[in-house]
């Protein structure tokens, strides 16, 4: 594996740490602001940095060629992280974040190494299902069958969200937001 790809994959896995946000108190005593202000500051700073990077035509290690003049994947990921942490219930947000953090790099690695369609779909679906199911069982208060249904639907939405490539849209956003919304809906129904 190229060093640049390895660094991108490792940084991607760090998204799994985003649920630490839920451990912060609602009112941050040192800063004197509400917790959600951190999300806005996070998204704002990433957005400003990415706009500046494109304006100055700056490239750096890990930036993919198609991102040089487009919104970078890290900015799309920041938007998705902000959306999920702010608007999705804690257990489902955590599941979506951890699932995307590990399964997106896994799917990318499988796509680079193998040409077998069943493998490219089945392994990421099983991995995403396993991560989401275990997270929802540990963090949520859903019944086992409900947790399994949430995880199954989430996996069936997340993996196509990762596989479909759209020119000006990054899967780092869609693989977070789309499954999180659908899993939230399923959680309300079951």
C-alpha positions in Angstrom: 0.0 0.0 0.0 1.3 3.5 -0.9 2.3 5.6 2.1 -0.1 8.3 1.1 -3.0 5.9 0.9 -2.1 4.4 4.3 -2.0 7.8 5.9 -5.5 8.7 4.4 -6.9 5.3 5.7 -5.5 5.9 9.2 -6.7 9.4 9.4 -10.1 8.2 8.2 -10.2 5.7 11.1 -9.8 8.6 13.5 -13.4 9.6 12.7 -14.3 6.8 15.1 -13.2 9.2 17.9 -15.9 11.8 17.1 -18.4 10.3 19.6 -16.2 11.6 22.4 -18.2 14.7 21.7 -21.1 13.1 23.6 -18.9 12.8 26.7 -18.6 16.6 27.0 -21.1 18.4 29.2 -23.9 20.3 27.5 -22.6 23.5 29.0 -18.8 23.8 28.7 -17.7 25.4 32.0 -14.2 26.6 30.9 -15.5 28.2 27.6 -18.8 29.3 28.9 -20.7 28.1 25.8 -23.0 25.2 24.9 -21.5 22.0 23.5 -23.0 22.5 20.1 -20.9 25.6 19.6 -17.9 23.3 19.2 -19.6 21.6 16.3 -20.2 24.9 14.5 -16.6 26.1 15.2 -15.3 22.7 13.9 -17.3 22.9 10.7 -16.6 26.6 10.2 -12.8 26.2 10.7 -12.6 23.2 8.3 -14.8 25.0 5.7 -12.7 28.2 5.9 -9.5 26.2 5.7 -10.7 24.3 2.6 -11.9 27.4 0.9 -8.5 29.1 1.6 -6.7 25.9 0.3 -8.7 26.0 -3.0 -8.3 29.7 -3.4 -4.5 29.5 -2.9 -4.3 26.3 -4.9 -2.5 24.6 -2.1 -2.0 20.8 -2.2 -0.6 18.7 0.5 0.2 15.1 1.3 -2.9 12.9 1.2 -5.0 15.2 -1.0 -6.3 13.2 -3.9 -5.9 14.7 -7.4 -9.6 15.4 -7.9 -9.8 17.3 -4.7 -7.3 20.0 -5.8 -10.0 22.3 -7.1 -13.1 20.7 -5.5 -14.3 20.6 -1.9 -11.9 18.1 -0.2 -13.1 14.9 1.4 -12.1 16.1 4.8 -14.5 19.1 4.4 -17.3 16.7 3.3 -16.5 14.5 6.3 -16.6 17.5 8.7 -20.1 18.4 7.4 -21.3 14.8 7.8 -19.8 14.5 11.3 -21.4 17.8 12.3 -24.8 16.8 11.0 -24.7 13.4 12.7 -23.4 14.6 16.1 -25.9 17.4 16.2 -29.1 15.9 14.8 -29.0 12.1 15.2 -29.6 10.2 18.5 -26.4 9.4 20.4 -26.4 5.6 19.9 -27.2 5.9 16.1 -24.7 8.7 15.6 -22.0 6.7 17.3 -22.8 3.7 15.2 -22.8 5.6 11.9 -19.5 7.4 12.8 -17.7 4.2 13.8 -19.1 2.2 10.9 -18.1 4.8 8.3 -14.7 5.3 10.0 -13.6 1.7 9.5 -15.8 0.4 6.6 -15.1 3.2 4.1 -11.3 2.5 4.2 -12.0 -1.3 4.2 -14.2 -0.9 1.1 -11.6 1.3 -0.6 -8.8 -1.3 0.1 -10.9 -4.2 -1.2 -11.7 -2.2 -4.4 -8.0 -1.6 -5.0 -7.0 -5.2 -4.4 -9.8 -7.4 -5.7 -12.1 -7.4 -8.7 -14.8 -9.8 -7.4 -18.1 -8.0 -7.0 -19.6 -10.3 -4.3 -16.5 -9.7 -2.1 -16.6 -5.9 -2.7 -20.2 -5.8 -1.4 -20.5 -8.6 1.1 -17.5 -7.9 3.2 -18.3 -4.2 3.8 -22.0 -5.0 4.5 -21.0 -7.6 7.0 -18.4 -5.3 8.6 -20.8 -2.3 8.8 -23.7 -4.5 10.1 -21.4 -5.9 12.8 -20.1 -2.5 13.9 -23.5 -0.9 14.0 -25.2 -3.8 15.6 -22.7 -4.1 18.4 -22.7 -0.3 18.9 -26.4 0.0 19.0 -26.7 -2.9 21.4 -24.1 -1.4 23.7 -25.1 2.2 23.6 -28.8 2.1 22.8 -31.9 0.8 24.4 -33.4 -1.1 21.5 -34.4 -4.8 21.6 -31.9 -7.2 19.9 -34.2 -7.7 16.9 -34.7 -4.0 16.6 -30.9 -3.4 16.8 -30.4 -6.0 14.1 -33.0 -4.4 11.8 -31.4 -1.0 12.4 -27.9 -2.4 11.6 -29.2 -4.2 8.5 -30.9 -1.2 7.0 -27.9 1.0 7.9 -25.6 -1.4 6.1 -27.9 -1.6 3.1 -27.8 2.2 2.8 -24.2 2.9 3.8 -22.4 0.5 1.4 -24.2 1.8 -1.8 -23.5 5.4 -0.5 -19.8 4.5 -0.4 -19.8 2.8 -3.8 -21.6 5.4 -5.9 -19.2 8.0 -7.1 -20.6 11.5 -7.9 -18.2 14.1 -9.3 -18.8 17.0 -6.9 -20.0 15.0 -3.9 -17.9 12.9 -1.6 -18.9 9.6 0.0 -17.4 10.7 3.3 -20.6 12.8 3.7 -23.1 10.4 2.2 -21.8 7.4 4.1 -22.4 9.2 7.4 -25.6 11.1 6.8 -27.8 8.8 4.7 -27.5 5.7 6.9 -27.8 7.8 10.1 -31.1 9.4 8.8 -32.5 6.0 7.7 -31.4 4.3 10.9 -33.1 7.0 13.0 -36.3 6.5 11.1 -36.2 2.7 11.5 -35.4 3.2 15.3 -38.6 5.3 15.6 -40.7 2.6 13.9 -39.3 -0.5 15.7 
